[in-house]
Amino acid sequence: MYWTLAAAIIIEVVATLSLRASDGFRRKKWIAPVIAGYLASFYLLWLTLSLG
């Protein structure tokens, strides 16, 4: 349970840094890591809450 929470936090931090690097979605190559990161983070958070 704690491993999935830690992974969700780390992935969300990476996705947030990618969002800042995208410069308001002006740099197109950063859009995929932002979307994938937030989707993975929310899934892991949901998984953490359902396991607890």
C-alpha positions, 0 to 999 in steps of 0.5 A: 500500500505504501509503495503505491502511494510513494509511486503516485507521489513520485509520478505526480511530481514528475508530471508536474515538472513536465507540465512546467517544462511544456511552457503552457503546452507550447512545447508539444513533446511534453504533452504526452508525459504530462497526460500519462503521468497524471493518469498513472498518478491518479490510478495509483492513488485510487489503487492505494485508497482501495487497498486501504 
